[in-house]
Amino acid sequence: MAAGTAAGGWRIIKTLGHKMVKLHPINGFAAETSSAAVIIAASTVGIPVSTTHNISAAIMGVGVAKHPNAIKWTIVERMVWAWLLTIPIAGAIAYLLVHLVDAVFA
């Protein structure tokens, strides 16, 4: 996970902070604070949450609060598709790998 963040984290930051909506320091503060509050609340009651999805949604919220047209909705659409497709694709890859390993070593 650390290698993935180190290798691609800058792309996420660039997309969220510059391409999706133009953020100023106060906007970043508001997004980080609300994101942290949601993560703490969810952790307190034992609900697992994605920090990436959480901060993305918080940044979208900041953008909408500035003005709904401040957000580049095509970027948001691409992100939502990526979110929806990640779990089934990861599950399919895991399924195939388990069967491959089982066939090779069984």
Secondary structure, 3 states (H helix, E strand, C coil): CHHHHHHHHHHHHHHHHHHHCCCCHHHHHHHHHHHHHHHHHHHHCCCCCCHHHHHHHHHHHHHHHHCHHHCCHHHHHHHHHHHHHHHHHHHHHHHHHHHHHHHHHC
